[in-house]
Amino acid sequence: MLSKLIFVTLLVVLVIAAIPYGTVEPWWKAAFVCAVFVICILAIVDRLEIDGAPILLPMLALSALAFVQTLSLGSQEIAGIKVWNAISADPFQTRFFALQMLALTAWLALLYRYASSESRVRVLVYTILAIAVVSAIFGILRQATQHQTGFVLPLLRQGQGYAQFVNKNHFAYLMEMAFGLGIGLAIGKRERLLMYFALLLPIWMALVLSNSRGGILAMLVQIVSAALLLSSRWISQSTALRVVLLIVLVAGVLFGTLWVGGDRLASNFENATRELNASEAAGVSRNEIWRATLKMFAAHPIAGVGLGGYWIGITAYHDASGIMTPQEAHNDYLELLSSGGLIAFAIGVWFVVLVIREARRNLSLNGSYLRLGAILGIIGVAAHSLVDFGLHILINAIVFLALIMVATNRSNNAYAIR
């Protein structure tokens, strides 16, 4: 009974985290951290046995690094104010990051323990798909009918963000992950293809209508990756046939995407080059932000400016008018490098290597289509993170960790699709 209660509670936390703008405000994040730690207390009572320990180690190491970045290195008085010196430019935010990373590590450990059976994996996957479908339908309705500030949630402004998210790119992350899972289900159970197609249709439509360039490109990367992985299994003798299949598939998706997105999407892609090289005076272009981020890394190459402290550390290197100071690097890899230095980047590489190794090995096991779907979702996030920061949003982070659990869990009987 306690095991079932913990699993259901994990699902409830997942659903609730998706509602308040994807959990972006500090007090919602704090509520998530507290909820996970309360579940951990129940798990300890239930004699928690942690699986997937190798993948948890890099996450624990990143939490430890963040905590070290907040340690006091002495203090000094500036204009009569006592200033706390530390590696981090914002010790408070870095310590909050450490707590969030610990909570996410505990979340992944709980999933390995309580969501690894056959029935529970399916329930977890369907819950993620249900969240994505509801969000997609809500986004389409909001786009079609909203005429003033407030649409179910009070802070949603007309023409800003998509669905319950205040940023359309953050919404796209959730759609990409669900889209990958849906492809895996459709491939693994082709007699239910129409049902899974019905699930994927609103997700795909909302992703296109959200007008997120990064999301659409990530979706195309997912489709190409799926075609390459499947064609290597089904059409291993004919390279030419694989190439033709890939071209036809990508062309069909591009046509459908442009047809649904219309002139608005086409104009958005036409503006990509201009926005990438926007006014240097305003300093809002991605090129300018990335150059400033690399300058900050060069000045703090070992331990960075503090995980969570990017927003204040960048002010010393962002050579612009100050009209708009970047809060994120718009590239999760660069932000990890600049915020945690080479130490954090090495931890990130360690994490990626472990996930790839475990996922690749599990693909050879029976019933691997759910794993394939999870891997496609992870690939979409990896591609989109080159130009955005969607994993900073808590719902995206916990869904991403759920995909990692599905892809790397070693239980061979947990993925039989019924």
C-alpha positions in Angstrom: 0.0 0.0 0.0 2.8 2.4 0.9 4.6 1.7 -2.4 1.3 2.4 -4.4 0.8 5.6 -2.4 4.3 6.9 -3.2 3.9 6.1 -6.9 0.5 7.9 -7.0 2.0 10.9 -5.1 4.8 11.1 -7.7 2.2 11.3 -10.5 0.2 13.9 -8.6 3.3 16.1 -8.2 4.0 15.7 -11.9 0.5 16.8 -12.9 0.5 19.7 -10.4 3.9 20.9 -11.5 2.6 21.4 -15.1 -0.2 23.8 -14.1 1.2 27.0 -12.6 3.1 28.2 -15.7 5.2 25.0 -15.6 6.4 25.9 -12.1 8.6 28.9 -12.7 7.9 31.1 -9.6 10.3 30.6 -6.6 7.5 29.6 -4.2 6.2 26.9 -6.5 9.7 25.6 -6.9 10.1 25.5 -3.1 6.8 23.6 -2.9 8.1 21.0 -5.3 11.4 20.6 -3.3 9.4 20.2 -0.1 7.0 17.7 -1.7 9.8 15.5 -3.0 11.6 15.5 0.3 8.4 14.5 2.1 8.0 11.6 -0.4 11.6 10.6 0.4 10.6 10.3 4.1 7.8 7.9 3.1 10.3 6.0 0.9 12.7 5.6 3.8 9.9 4.2 5.8 9.3 1.8 2.9 13.0 0.8 3.0 14.0 2.7 -0.2 16.4 0.7 -2.4 18.0 3.0 -5.0 18.5 1.7 -8.5 20.2 3.6 -11.3 22.9 4.9 -8.9 25.6 5.6 -11.6 23.3 8.1 -13.3 22.5 9.8 -10.0 26.1 10.4 -9.1 26.8 13.2 -11.5 23.6 15.0 -10.3 24.8 14.7 -6.7 28.2 16.0 -7.8 26.6 19.0 -9.4 24.7 19.7 -6.2 27.9 19.5 -4.2 29.7 21.9 -6.6 26.8 24.4 -6.2 27.0 24.2 -2.5 30.8 24.7 -2.5 30.3 27.8 -4.7 28.3 29.3 -1.9 30.8 28.8 0.9 32.1 32.1 2.4 35.6 33.1 1.5 35.5 36.0 4.0 33.7 39.2 4.0 34.4 42.9 3.5 32.6 46.2 4.0 31.6 48.2 1.0 30.0 51.6 1.7 29.2 50.4 5.2 27.6 47.2 4.0 29.1 43.8 4.9 29.5 41.8 1.7 29.7 38.0 1.7 32.5 36.8 -0.6 32.0 33.5 -2.4 32.7 31.8 -5.7 29.1 32.4 -6.7 28.0 35.9 -7.9 24.7 35.2 -6.2 25.2 32.7 -3.3 21.5 32.6 -2.4 20.4 31.6 -5.9 23.2 29.1 -6.1 22.2 27.5 -2.8 18.6 27.3 -4.0 19.9 25.7 -7.2 21.7 23.1 -5.1 18.5 22.3 -3.2 16.5 22.0 -6.5 19.2 19.7 -8.0 19.0 17.5 -4.8 15.3 17.4 -5.2 15.5 16.4 -8.9 18.1 13.8 -8.0 15.7 12.4 -5.4 12.9 12.5 -7.9 14.9 10.4 -10.4 15.8 7.9 -7.6 12.2 7.6 -6.6 11.2 7.0 -10.2 13.8 4.2 -10.6 12.4 2.6 -7.4 8.7 3.1 -7.8 8.0 3.5 -11.5 10.0 0.6 -13.0 7.4 -2.1 -13.2 5.6 -2.8 -16.4 2.3 -1.4 -15.4 3.8 1.7 -13.7 6.0 2.6 -16.6 2.9 2.6 -18.9 1.0 4.7 -16.4 3.9 7.2 -16.2 4.2 7.5 -20.0 0.4 7.9 -20.4 0.4 10.6 -17.7 3.1 12.5 -19.5 1.2 12.2 -22.8 -2.1 13.3 -21.1 -0.4 16.4 -19.7 1.0 17.2 -23.1 -2.3 16.7 -24.9 -4.2 18.8 -22.4 -1.6 21.6 -22.6 -1.6 21.4 -26.4 -5.4 21.7 -26.5 -5.4 24.5 -23.9 -2.8 26.3 -26.0 -4.8 26.1 -29.2 -8.0 27.3 -27.5 -6.1 30.1 -25.8 -4.5 31.2 -29.2 -7.9 31.2 -30.8 -10.1 32.8 -28.1 -8.0 34.9 -25.7 -8.6 38.7 -26.0 -7.3 40.1 -22.7 -4.8 39.3 -19.9 -5.8 36.3 -18.0 -7.0 33.0 -19.4 -7.7 30.5 -16.6 -4.3 31.6 -15.1 -4.2 35.3 -14.3 -0.8 36.2 -15.6 -1.2 34.8 -19.2 -1.1 37.8 -21.6 -2.5 37.8 -25.1 0.1 37.1 -27.7 2.7 36.0 -25.1 3.8 32.5 -24.5 1.7 29.5 -25.3 -0.7 27.3 -23.3 0.1 27.7 -19.6 3.7 28.7 -20.3 4.8 32.4 -20.4 7.4 31.5 -23.0 6.5 29.6 -26.1 9.9 27.9 -26.3 9.4 26.3 -22.9 6.1 24.9 -24.1 7.9 23.5 -27.1 10.2 21.4 -24.8 7.2 19.6 -23.3 5.7 18.9 -26.7 9.0 17.6 -28.0 9.4 15.1 -25.2 5.8 13.9 -25.5 6.2 13.7 -29.3 9.1 11.4 -28.9 7.2 9.1 -26.5 4.3 9.1 -28.9 6.4 8.0 -31.8 7.8 5.1 -29.7 4.3 3.9 -28.8 3.1 4.2 -32.3 6.0 2.1 -33.6 5.7 -0.5 -30.9 2.0 -1.1 -31.2 1.0 -0.6 -34.8 -2.4 -2.1 -34.4 -3.2 1.0 -32.2 -1.6 3.4 -34.6 -4.7 5.5 -35.1 -5.1 6.0 -31.4 -1.5 7.1 -31.0 -1.8 9.3 -34.1 -4.9 11.0 -32.5 -2.7 11.7 -29.4 0.2 13.0 -31.5 -1.9 15.2 -33.7 -2.8 18.0 -31.2 0.8 17.9 -29.8 2.3 18.4 -33.3 -0.3 21.1 -34.2 0.3 23.0 -31.0 4.1 22.8 -31.4 3.8 24.2 -34.9 1.3 26.9 -34.0 3.4 28.0 -31.0 5.8 29.4 -33.6 8.9 28.2 -31.7 11.7 27.8 -34.3 13.8 25.8 -31.8 10.9 23.5 -31.1 10.2 22.8 -34.8 13.9 22.2 -35.6 14.1 19.8 -32.6 11.0 18.0 -33.9 12.7 17.6 -37.3 15.8 16.2 -35.6 13.7 13.7 -33.7 12.0 12.5 -36.9 15.4 12.2 -38.7 16.8 10.3 -35.7 13.8 8.0 -35.6 14.1 7.3 -39.4 17.8 6.5 -39.1 17.4 4.2 -36.1 14.5 2.3 -37.6 15.8 2.1 -41.1 19.0 0.6 -39.8 16.9 -2.2 -38.3 14.4 -2.7 -41.1 16.3 -1.8 -44.2 19.9 -2.7 -43.3 20.8 -3.9 -46.8 20.0 -0.8 -48.9 21.6 2.5 -48.1 19.9 4.1 -51.1 16.5 3.1 -49.9 17.2 4.4 -46.4 18.2 7.8 -47.9 15.0 7.9 -50.1 12.9 7.1 -47.1 14.5 9.8 -45.0 14.1 12.5 -47.7 10.4 11.6 -48.3 9.7 11.6 -44.5 11.4 14.9 -43.8 9.9 16.6 -46.9 6.4 15.4 -45.8 6.9 16.7 -42.3 8.2 20.1 -43.6 5.3 20.5 -45.9 2.8 19.7 -43.2 4.5 22.0 -40.8 4.6 24.9 -43.2 1.0 24.3 -44.2 -0.2 24.4 -40.5 2.1 27.2 -39.5 1.3 29.3 -42.5 2.7 32.8 -43.2 3.3 33.5 -39.5 5.8 30.6 -39.2 7.5 31.3 -42.5 8.0 34.9 -41.4 9.4 33.8 -38.1 12.1 31.7 -39.8 12.8 34.5 -42.3 13.5 36.8 -39.3 15.9 34.3 -37.7 19.1 35.8 -39.2 18.1 39.3 -38.3 17.3 38.4 -34.7 20.5 36.4 -34.4 22.4 39.6 -35.2 20.2 42.1 -33.6 21.3 45.6 -32.6 24.5 45.5 -30.7 23.4 48.6 -28.8 20.4 46.8 -27.4 22.5 43.7 -26.8 19.6 41.3 -27.1 20.9 39.1 -29.9 21.9 35.5 -29.2 25.3 36.2 -30.8 26.0 39.0 -28.3 24.8 36.9 -25.4 27.0 34.0 -26.4 30.0 36.2 -26.9 29.5 37.7 -23.4 29.0 34.2 -21.9 32.3 33.0 -23.4 34.1 36.1 -22.0 32.7 35.3 -18.6 33.9 31.7 -18.9 37.4 32.9 -19.9 37.5 35.0 -16.7 36.3 32.2 -14.5 37.3 29.0 -16.2 37.6 26.5 -13.3 34.5 26.9 -11.1 32.5 29.5 -13.0 30.4 32.4 -11.5 28.0 30.1 -9.6 25.2 27.8 -10.8 22.1 30.0 -10.7 24.3 33.2 -10.6 24.5 33.7 -14.3 22.0 36.6 -14.4 24.2 38.8 -12.2 27.6 37.5 -13.3 26.9 38.4 -17.0 26.5 42.1 -16.2 30.2 42.6 -16.0 30.8 41.1 -19.5 27.6 42.1 -21.4 28.9 45.1 -23.5 25.6 46.8 -24.3 23.4 49.6 -23.3 21.8 47.8 -20.4 18.3 48.2 -21.8 17.9 44.4 -21.6 20.3 42.3 -19.6 20.1 38.6 -20.3 18.9 36.4 -17.5 20.0 33.2 -19.3 22.6 32.2 -21.9 20.0 30.9 -24.4 22.2 27.8 -24.6 22.2 25.4 -21.7 25.7 24.0 -22.6 27.3 27.5 -22.6 25.4 28.4 -19.4 26.7 25.2 -17.6 30.2 26.0 -18.8 30.1 29.7 -17.6 28.2 29.1 -14.4 30.1 26.0 -13.2 33.4 26.2 -15.2 35.3 23.2 -16.5 34.3 21.3 -13.3 30.6 21.5 -14.0 31.1 20.9 -17.7 33.1 17.7 -16.9 30.2 16.6 -14.6 27.8 17.3 -17.5 29.9 15.2 -19.9 30.0 12.4 -17.3 26.2 12.4 -17.0 25.7 12.4 -20.8 28.1 9.5 -21.3 26.4 7.4 -18.6 22.9 8.1 -20.1 24.1 7.2 -23.7 25.8 4.0 -22.5 22.8 2.8 -20.5 20.3 3.8 -23.2 22.3 2.2 -26.0 22.6 -1.1 -24.1 18.8 -1.1 -23.3 17.8 -0.6 -26.9 18.9 -4.2 -27.7 16.5 -5.6 -25.1 13.1 -6.9 -25.9 10.2 -4.4 -25.9 12.5 -1.5 -26.5 10.1 0.8 -28.3 9.2 2.8 -25.2 12.9 3.2 -24.7 13.2 4.4 -28.3 10.5 7.0 -27.7 12.2 8.2 -24.5 15.5 8.5 -26.4 13.8 10.5 -29.2 12.4 12.9 -26.5 15.9 13.3 -25.0 17.3 14.0 -28.5 14.8 16.7 -29.1 15.7 18.4 -25.8 19.4 18.1 -26.5 18.9 19.8 -29.9 16.6 22.5 -28.6 19.0 23.3 -25.7 21.5 24.6 -28.2 19.4 27.8 -28.5 17.1 27.9 -25.5 16.9 27.1 -21.7 13.7 25.1 -21.3 15.2 22.8 -18.7 15.2 25.7 -16.3 11.5 25.2 -16.1 10.7 22.6 -13.5 8.0 20.7 -15.3 10.3 20.2 -18.3 13.2 19.1 -16.0 11.1 16.5 -14.2 9.6 15.1 -17.4 13.1 15.0 -18.9 14.3 12.9 -15.9 11.3 10.6 -16.4 12.4 10.0 -20.0 15.9 9.3 -18.7 14.5 6.7 -16.3 12.5 5.1 -19.1 15.5 5.0 -21.4 18.0 3.7 -18.9 16.1 1.5 -16.5 17.5 -2.0 -16.7 14.3 -3.9 -16.0 13.6 -6.0 -19.1 10.0 -6.7 -18.4 8.9 -3.1 -17.8 8.4 -2.2 -21.5 6.0 -4.7 -22.9 3.3 -2.5 -24.6 -0.2 -3.8 -24.2 
